[in-house]
Amino acid sequence: MTTSTRHERYKYWLGRFVDTVAEELNKRMVPGGSMTFQREDVDRGFEMDECYWIANAASVRDKLTWDPAIDPPPDLAVEIEVSRSVLDRLSILAAFRVPEVWCYDGQELRVYLLQSDGTYQSSERSSSFPPIPVKELVRFFPPAENDLLDAIASVRRWVRKLVSSQP
């Protein structure tokens, strides 16, 4: 399926914001991009817009292929919803046991956390980046006059301010 300029721009910006937040929090991570995930036991496959191993970064750092029999799923999936909703794909992500999904529709960033019953619940906080109210990242998204580098610098200052104000 062909993606739009809007979709790709939002995906890139949000990916850069994830990178920046991880860097500022000194969280090691391994990006997976939009790689294809398949598991025969659930007879499903999918591609996320972006994905990251954060809590499980050390276990996949040296791997260039993903083996569902031994490797954990990504800790964070990012989905851009400008042309389609992620809601129908959440069951697939749950089957793969992806712990956290961020969905951005061009206006709102929603965080979903996987529950023990295999469903996702909306959350105010990210389990990957607990001190950061990630939903607030939307204020850094690209109005026409905003430059990517300026937005990243603003995200960096925002995270530093949040971290320095915590006990």
N, C-alpha and C positions, 0 to 999 in steps of 0.2 A: 504494500500500500504506500502511496506517495504521501509524504508529509508536507505541510505548508511551511512557509517562511516563519509565520507566527509560532507554530509548534516548535520548530527547530531553534528559534531564538529564545523562547521561554525555557526550553530544555537546556540549552547551553548556559543561560544566565543562572538558572537554578542549580545546575551542576557546579558552576563556579562558586556560587554561594555556599554549597555544601563543602567544597574544597576549602574555602576561606574559613568557615566556622570550624572545621576539623583542624586546620592549621592553628588557628588562634587558641583552641582548646587542647592543642598538642595530642590529638586523637589520631593514632595510626590507623590507616585505612588502605584498602585495596579496591580500586575502581573496577567495575565489570562492564561499564558502558551499557550498550544495548544488546549484549550477547544473548543467544538463544539458549533457553533452558528446556530440557526434555527429560521426562521420566516415564518409562514404560509401565511401571506399576500403577500410575494414575492415568495412563493413556492420554497425557496432556503435554503441551509445550507452550511456551510463550516467550516474548521478548519484552522486557521492561524498557522504558525510555532511557533510564539510567539506573544503575544499581551499585551498591557498595558493601563490602565486608568491613565492618568496624570492630565489633566485639570479637569476631572470628577472623580478623585480618591475619594474625600470625599463622593460622592453619591453612590459608590459601596463598600466602605471599609468594611462595616459590612455585606455584602451579600455573601452568598455561592452559590447562583443560580442566573442566569441572566434571567430577564423577559423582552423580547423585547417591551412589551407594556408600561413599565415604566422606564426601565433602559437604559442609553445611551450606544452606542457601544464603544468599546475600542478607545482610542485616537490615538494609534499607533499600527500598525500591522507590523510584521517582517516576510518576506518571503525569504527563501533560494531557489535559482533557479539553483541548480546543475544538476537536472534531468528533470525539467520541467519549463516552463516559467509562470510567474505570470500574463502576459498580458491578457490571456483569463479569469482570475479570477478577474481582476480589476472591471469588471462590477458587479460582485457579492458583492465585498467589497463596491462599490459605493451604491448599493441598500441598504446595511446595514448602510450607511452613516459613514463609518470609515474615519476620517479626514486625516489620514496620513499613508502611507505605505512605508517601507524601503525594498528594494530588493537587495540581495547580490548574485552574480553569481560565486563567487570564485575569481573575479578580480576587479569588480566595485560595489560600493554601490550607488544605485540610490534612491532618495527621491521623492515620489509622494504626492502631496497635492490635496485633493478633492476640486473641484471648485463648484460654485453655480449652474452650469448647470448639475451637477452630473457626471462629468468626472474628471479624474486625470490629473494633469499637473506636469511635472518634475520640480524640484526646487533645487536650490543651498543650501537652508537652511531648517532646520526642524522647524515646528511650535511648536513642543514640547520642543525643546532645541534651541531657536533662536541664542544664542551667539556662538554656536558650529558648525563649518563646518563639519557636520557628514560624508560627503563623504570621508573626510580624514582619517576616522577610518580604512580604508583598509590597511594603512601602518602598523597597529598593528596586522594584521591577521597572522596566523601561518605559517611562513616558518618553515622548519623542525627543525631548531635550536632554535626556539623561544618557551619559556615556557609560559603557561597561566598566571601564577602569575607575571612574568616579564612583559608580555604584559599589564596586568591590571595596574600594577604600572606605566608603561609608559603612558597609557591613563590618569591615575590620574594626573601625572605631566603635561601632555599636556593640560588638561582642566584647571588646576590651573594656568598655564602660560597664557592661553587665557583669563581667567577671570581677572587675575591681570593686564593685559595690556589694559583692556577696561576702558573707562572713567566712 
